[in-house]
């Protein structure tokens, strides 16, 4: 109609806004966000901006309504210094990717885009979850001092890189890293990590425009194992669904996708997808140790079915004379509360288990951790949470099942203090959390901490965070 391409996209976007605003079905209204994202991508492409080659000024802070985990990877890492989201949160998977890239991420800043102009000075504080718009000189000076202190702490953590994580009483704690991106492999040595306790295989699927083929998956897994060397790597099979959506994979509409067909449920419903991944993992780990764990196991039968697929793929490889891993260990993630009452049946079937605290706690409290309206309704440092974690550790100790924690809690010194006090000796954290947690471990008198924690678990309070912190301070633990 004589409009420029950009103007045509903008006009159609406005038409969609008006049409979707009239829809009665809330699901349909929410799909407006998808069209908004599509329109924004179109406008960027029309402006000559190629995905993966986004240009940013020096020391840029990205402001958006929301972001998917793969979106961050389209920006140059050396220039992107922070992310501010109106609707997203630091607990979302985009926030997890940001932490992997060591980029501060702050969410739940409603109306932010209307209050900012390009070029404004902004401070993004990922530690406190706060953002300061157009800060005054004294605020800027205070933040620069904090940054200097942080750099000093990083230097101290670097000195601890090769120091074994051992408590004052001689208890050895194994500190591993969470990973999922190729860039994570570069931080293993810098962080002093003893291996990868959680490799999120779905990130490869999320950044690809089509389903990764067998060879592409095999190459990535082999690269991960090569980077780790003789250190252990635990691969989590594909965990998509909820807020992790693959555009090339048809998915039926679900009223509550977080409780729908995701993770192992999708793998069992689409066995060719899971078997292809297992085949790639077995091929990549030929002659080496392979550790595979299945996410979101809710029933023992699901683990049996998934492990049977591993056996089928091993038999397929043997028939064709292909090399298999020298040592194969198969485990389950404990992140659905139903397993707490069936550990006696699950643990004898597994070679190891790992506690995914992110999902376990949101399901325990029926509160979506990415939803700002309810995500602050519970505190991980509360008696119900800690008792559940203690129950898992106790059952694993009784059966001799190796257990680790791979949720975000393992990367925060205070929460890690609680986990170690409960008996966990294997923690997998974001790379940036290994140093602070190691410093905490080196200052910990474990028997004294256990005596103090035992008194707190019987509390009737909704949160005992202050009490746990007071206990740590009393024992001179570096939290």
C-alpha positions, 0 to 999 in steps of 0.5 A: 500500500505504499508503506515501507517494509518497517511501517507495514510491520508496525501497522500489522502489529497494531492491528494484532494488538487491537484484535487480541485485546478484544479476545475473551480467551486469556490464552489467546490474549497471551499469544499477543506476546508471541506476535510482538516478539515476531514483529520485533525480530522482523524489524531488527532484520529489516534494519540489517540486524542479523541474529547472532551479530547484534551490535551493542555499544560499549557497556550496554544494558539490555532492557526488554519486556521478557527474554527467552534463554536463547535470546541472550546468545544473540548479543555480543558477550563482551559488550552486554553488561546487564539485563533488565526485564519487565516481566521476567525474573532472575529465577527464569531460564533466561536468568540462569543463562545470564548467570552462566555468562556472568551477566547481572540480570534483574527482573520484575521491573514493571513499566521500565521501558516507559521510564528509560531512553537509549543512552541513559545511565543505569546500574544493574545489581544482580546480587540485590535484584535492584536497578538504579535509573540515572543514578546520582554521583554519590550512588555511582561512587558507592556502586563503583566501590562495591565493584572494586570490593567484588573484584578483590573478592574474585582475586581471593577466590582465584587463589582458592581455585586449586585448594580442596574444598574441605571443612575445618573438621576434615570433611571433603566437599565436592564442588561441581559446575552447572553448564549447558553452553559452549561458553561454560566450558571455558570457565571450568578451570577458572572456577576451580570446578571439579567437574560438571554436575549438571549439563543442560542438554536442552540449550543446544536445542533451544538455540538451534533453528531446527532439531539438532541431528545425531552428528551435531549432538554427538559433537557437542557431547564429545566436546564437553567430555574433552573439555572436562578431561578426567573430571566427571560430567553428568548429562541431563536428558532433554528438559523442555516444556513450561517456559522452554519451548522449541519452535520446530517441535509441535506442541499441543496447547496446555492450560498449565504447561509447567505441570504438563508434558515436559522433560521425561514425559515428552521423551517417553511420549516421543521415544525417537527423540529420547533414543536419538539423544541417548544414541548420541551420548553413548557414541560421544562417550565411547571408551569413557565414563558416561553419566546420564540422568533423567529429569522430572521423574514423578513415578518409579515406572517412568525411570524404569521405562527411561532406563530400558531405553538406555539398555535398548540403545546399548544393545543396538550399538553392540549389534553394530560393533560400536564402542560403548562407554567404559563405565555407564551410570544412570540416575534420576533427578529428584524434583517432583515431591511424589518421589519423596514418598517412594524413595525406597523403591527408586533408589535401588534402581539408580546409580545416583540421584541429583536434587533439582531444588529449583523445581522441587521447591516450586512444586512443593509450594505450588508457586511458580518461581518465575511468576512475580505474583507468587514466587516470593511466597516461600523461602528455601530456608524454611523447615518444610524445605530443609526437612524434605532435603534432609529426608532425601539425604538420609534415605540416600545414605541408608542405601549408599546411593550417591546424591548431589544438589544441582539447583541454584541453592548450591551456588549461594553460600548461605543456602550451601551452608545449610545443605552441607550441614544437612549432610550433602557433600556434593554440590553443583553450582553456577560457575560464579558460585563455586568460589564463594561456596568454597570459601564458606566450606573452608571456614566451616566447623561441620559438627558444630553447625549440625548441632545448631541446625538440628535445633532450627529444623523443629521451628514452626516459622515460615522461614528460618533464614535469619536464624540460619544466618545467625548460626553461620555468623556465630560459627564464623562461617564466611557466608 
